[in-house]
Amino acid sequence: MAEHHWLFIPDLLRLPDHTYEWQVSAQWPEFATLTPVQGVVSVSHRQTYLEVSANVVTIITLCCDRCLQYYNHRLVCTTTELIWLADTAAVPDANVVDDLVESLPATGRIDLVDWLYQQLCLALPHPQYCDPQCGGIMPPATGEAITDHRWAALAQLQSALERSDPPS
């Protein structure tokens, strides 16, 4: 990543409500967007785990999986992740443990740019359709000029099959 936004985890304990808020307005070469990623990333120290949340938005250009046309998509990322602090001796509440999948050292750092990049990648739509009703690439009608060169090979094959004799 071109830019990092490191946060030293023990510093959170000195902040009001043990919470740090990052006002995001950034673009990164690794995640090409039409507008800057804008919003808020919040990190709260909860003694045995971190609660990291994002509420950001941007506009990104995607390629439709059906018709291969490019289209602009408003990408909204509203998410929360709980990150276990591995060096803590206390056992977290059973309801919290089920949601924890990541861990960091309690005296370590977290790169908020990298975390946000991962969340934005996870928020991308799959599959990517320019429109739910998109019909995909349509073959040209019979007798119509082929404007998409990808169909030319199919048209040649179809023509060759029509000229060949059917098997007896």
LINQUI-V855243 format. One record per residue. PHI is phi in radians with two decimals (999 if undefined). OMEGA is omega in whole degrees, -180 to 180 (999 if undefined). NEAR is the number of other ideal C-beta (glycine too) atoms within 8 Angstrom. Layout:
# LINQUI-V855243
phi:PHI omega:OMEGA near:NEAR
phi:PHI omega:OMEGA near:NEAR
This chain:
# LINQUI-V855243
phi:999 omega:-177 near:9
phi:-1.21 omega:-176 near:5
phi:-2.29 omega:176 near:7
phi:-2.11 omega:176 near:7
phi:-2.30 omega:-176 near:8
phi:-1.40 omega:176 near:8
phi:-2.26 omega:178 near:12
phi:-1.36 omega:-171 near:6
phi:-0.99 omega:179 near:15
phi:-1.07 omega:178 near:8
phi:-1.12 omega:180 near:9
phi:-1.06 omega:-177 near:14
phi:-1.18 omega:180 near:7
phi:-1.61 omega:-177 near:5
phi:-1.56 omega:175 near:9
phi:-1.00 omega:-178 near:4
phi:1.01 omega:179 near:5
phi:0.95 omega:-174 near:9
phi:-2.24 omega:176 near:11
phi:-2.07 omega:177 near:10
phi:-2.08 omega:178 near:8
phi:-1.93 omega:176 near:10
phi:-1.43 omega:-174 near:5
phi:-1.57 omega:169 near:11
phi:-2.70 omega:-172 near:6
phi:-2.60 omega:172 near:8
phi:-2.26 omega:179 near:7
phi:-2.24 omega:179 near:11
phi:-1.03 omega:-178 near:6
phi:-1.28 omega:-179 near:6
phi:-2.37 omega:-174 near:11
phi:-1.20 omega:179 near:5
phi:-2.23 omega:177 near:11
phi:-1.39 omega:178 near:7
phi:-2.19 omega:177 near:7
phi:-1.07 omega:171 near:8
phi:-1.25 omega:-176 near:16
phi:-2.26 omega:178 near:9
phi:2.66 omega:-175 near:10
phi:-2.32 omega:169 near:10
phi:-2.01 omega:-177 near:14
phi:-2.13 omega:178 near:12
phi:-2.20 omega:179 near:15
phi:-2.07 omega:178 near:12
phi:-1.53 omega:-178 near:10
phi:-1.96 omega:178 near:8
phi:1.27 omega:-178 near:7
phi:-1.89 omega:179 near:10
phi:-2.69 omega:173 near:12
phi:-1.79 omega:172 near:14
phi:-1.93 omega:-177 near:11
phi:-1.93 omega:-179 near:15
phi:-2.36 omega:179 near:9
phi:-2.36 omega:171 near:14
phi:-2.45 omega:-175 near:7
phi:-2.28 omega:-180 near:14
phi:-2.55 omega:175 near:9
phi:-2.76 omega:174 near:13
phi:-2.09 omega:-175 near:10
phi:-2.29 omega:176 near:12
phi:-1.66 omega:-180 near:10
phi:-2.09 omega:177 near:12
phi:-1.94 omega:-178 near:9
phi:-1.11 omega:179 near:13
phi:-1.23 omega:-178 near:6
phi:-1.66 omega:-173 near:11
phi:-1.90 omega:179 near:9
phi:1.14 omega:176 near:6
phi:-1.51 omega:177 near:7
phi:-1.47 omega:178 near:6
phi:-2.60 omega:179 near:9
phi:-1.61 omega:-177 near:8
phi:-2.31 omega:175 near:10
phi:-1.44 omega:-178 near:7
phi:-1.69 omega:178 near:12
phi:-1.92 omega:179 near:7
phi:-2.14 omega:176 near:13
phi:-2.15 omega:-173 near:5
phi:-2.61 omega:175 near:9
phi:-2.39 omega:177 near:7
phi:-2.29 omega:176 near:10
phi:-1.76 omega:-178 near:11
phi:-2.09 omega:-179 near:12
phi:-1.15 omega:175 near:11
phi:-1.60 omega:-168 near:14
phi:-1.09 omega:-176 near:8
phi:-1.52 omega:-179 near:6
phi:-1.43 omega:-177 near:8
phi:-1.52 omega:-177 near:2
phi:-1.27 omega:177 near:6
phi:-1.64 omega:-178 near:4
phi:-1.24 omega:176 near:10
phi:-0.96 omega:-177 near:5
phi:-1.01 omega:179 near:6
phi:-1.17 omega:-179 near:6
phi:-1.38 omega:-175 near:11
phi:-1.01 omega:-178 near:9
phi:-1.07 omega:-178 near:6
phi:-1.54 omega:-176 near:7
phi:-1.48 omega:178 near:12
phi:-2.19 omega:179 near:3
phi:-1.93 omega:175 near:7
phi:-2.51 omega:177 near:7
phi:-2.42 omega:174 near:12
phi:-1.17 omega:-178 near:8
phi:-1.10 omega:179 near:10
phi:-1.83 omega:-177 near:6
phi:-1.68 omega:-179 near:7
phi:-2.24 omega:174 near:7
phi:-2.19 omega:177 near:13
phi:-1.61 omega:-176 near:11
phi:-1.21 omega:177 near:13
phi:-1.14 omega:179 near:12
phi:-1.11 omega:180 near:9
phi:-1.07 omega:-179 near:12
phi:-1.15 omega:177 near:14
phi:-0.99 omega:179 near:12
phi:-1.08 omega:-179 near:8
phi:-1.17 omega:178 near:12
phi:-1.14 omega:178 near:14
phi:-1.09 omega:179 near:8
phi:-1.21 omega:-178 near:7
phi:-1.47 omega:179 near:9
phi:-1.08 omega:-179 near:10
phi:-1.22 omega:175 near:7
phi:-2.41 omega:-6 near:4
phi:-1.25 omega:-179 near:6
phi:-1.75 omega:179 near:11
phi:-2.09 omega:178 near:10
phi:-1.14 omega:-180 near:10
phi:-2.74 omega:180 near:5
phi:-0.99 omega:-179 near:4
phi:-1.66 omega:-178 near:4
phi:-1.01 omega:-178 near:10
phi:-1.52 omega:-180 near:6
phi:1.48 omega:179 near:6
phi:-1.29 omega:-178 near:8
phi:-1.73 omega:177 near:5
phi:-1.20 omega:180 near:6
phi:-1.18 omega:177 near:11
phi:-1.19 omega:179 near:5
phi:-0.99 omega:180 near:4
phi:1.51 omega:180 near:3
phi:-1.46 omega:-180 near:6
phi:-1.13 omega:-180 near:4
phi:-1.45 omega:179 near:9
phi:-1.74 omega:179 near:4
phi:-1.86 omega:-175 near:7
phi:-1.05 omega:-179 near:5
phi:-1.19 omega:-180 near:7
phi:-1.50 omega:-176 near:10
phi:-1.06 omega:180 near:8
phi:-1.11 omega:178 near:7
phi:-1.16 omega:179 near:9
phi:-1.11 omega:178 near:10
phi:-1.11 omega:179 near:8
phi:-1.11 omega:180 near:8
phi:-1.09 omega:179 near:8
phi:-1.12 omega:179 near:8
phi:-1.11 omega:180 near:8
phi:-1.20 omega:179 near:7
phi:-1.19 omega:-179 near:6
phi:-1.39 omega:-177 near:5
phi:-1.32 omega:179 near:6
phi:-1.31 omega:176 near:3
phi:-1.18 omega:180 near:4
phi:-1.13 omega:-179 near:3
phi:-1.68 omega:999 near:2
